[in-house]
Amino acid sequence: MGAWNLFTDYLHDFLFGIYPYLCAGVFFVGSLIRFDRDQYTWRSGSSQMLRARQLRWGSNLFHIGILAIFFGHLFGLLTPKWIYEAFITVQQKQMVAIVLGGVFGTICFIGLTLLLHRRLYDPRIRRTSAGVDIAILILLWVQLSLGLITLPFSLGHRDGSMMVQLSMWAQHIVTFQAGAADFVRGADWPFQLHIVMGMTLFLLTPFSRLVHIFSAPVWYLFRSWQIVRRRGGATRRPGPVAAPRPTAAE
């Protein structure tokens, strides 16, 4: 029994103390290497000509949900307690996270389910899909399911204690402080599995279509206006052209 406890302690310290840095290193270095050596594959792999309506609904719902979830996790986990507690209590922040996470998680889940169904059950799309594309969609679907499963467990920690522990873990990781794994020791299994699955997705990003997140056209929102001119330099719409007057010869 002592050997088993020693093994589980070591595994916990590895998954929540070492594995995050391994995933982050592969994520950044692997993405740079792929961009440098294999730019032709730096794309999402469009199949928009097939089942366009299902793609449109699924893609829009998925991207709206995943962007809200990503930034919610980013600011929710990495904002120190002393910054936000002047405006909102820990308990209120916990409820906001539960409500918004539930809403956008459901939106994202519906969109991803549509995309996964489209890719798995349309023979033409499936023939043109790489195995890693399908695997990533399945992993994302499982990760979203785990995130939704954590909501009832979060309601059992309405005092915000678990949220604070998870935040302390994330902040210790990004600031390279020792003892980060101790903050998630004893956390409910959905939280731990959700964290490990999330880090694994970062690990797999350089080897999948997920690299296209770096190519999001954010610059498009801030580009300057385009000036469109007519041929010959006219910039305004010309009025009606009068018919030519008949000449004496006519």
Secondary structure, DSSP 8 states (H G I E B T S, - for coil): -HHHHHHHHHHHHIIIIIHHHHHHHHHHHHHHHHHHH-GGG-S----TTSSHHHHHHHHHHHHHHHHHHHHHHHHHHHS-HHHHTTTS-HHHHHHHHHHHHHHHHHHHHHHHHHHHHHHHH-HHHHHTS-HHHHHHHHHHHHHHHHHHHHHHHHHTTTTSHHHHHHHHHHHHHHTT-TTGGGGGTT--HHHHHHHHHHHHHHHHGGGSGGGGGGG--GGGGG--------TTS--S-----------TT-
